[in-house]
């Protein structure tokens, strides 16, 4: 029996593969040469949500197996989606999450919270949901938001990756695409890049093991009340926390999370607490445009609070924030895996 492993690594996005033609060619070629093809991913997408050229990725593999009279176990998946539905394919192995989520545990930083801005939103890679949330904050709450968005008008490679086509599809599908929204998004794009006074000027995509977790970006959290977190995997049955969620946990910062349904519920499975007593976290049952809009409504409510009210609310949250900090510092990959697969 011969086996080969194809490491797709970071080319897995929320619902699609980057460079999909290359990956499909490599997978098909390997299937004709080896008895077993292991498809290894370091990103925890929901397998059943991945698409390729308008067709589900798993359906393509099924048809490939049928046409060649292969058993579906010929293709084996390895991925770190902790809530992956095992029924969608007969050979799935769930891996421990990679270093993304735990990357800040040993980062050296100073915690000295002094609230100057209501919101923080720090984007290194554009996506349709980030365009919606970032443009909303820029238009409606710019003066009380500490914000980055690292796409450059004079950098074609970063501009083609804005995810505008997916934004139009998602918002149109929700019957919410209109001139007001388009003008808002275009205003964000015309303002790019959004940068702070930092040492990462001209860098588009900060990698998770570099600028996305270093002491500088962590220091920005000292000045914000709540972090608007946009996770990478936001569709379907998936839980794949990254450094984006870790940053507020490690800095004693409240959070709103654009993620997949039940993302906050799954954080609570790990022992974390959230903020349902301070705002409506019913959005955790939602996904897509509906979840974006719910988060926007919460930002509108928080924007009405003055600095003293925010400071008072923050003091009320301190037990939750300190608890989350301690839980995060004590986590290990083994503990996380055990909680979901004990």
Order of alpha helices (4+ residues) and beta strands (2+ residues): beta-alpha-beta-beta-beta-alpha-beta-beta-beta-alpha-beta-alpha-alpha-alpha-alpha-beta-alpha-beta-alpha-alpha-alpha-alpha
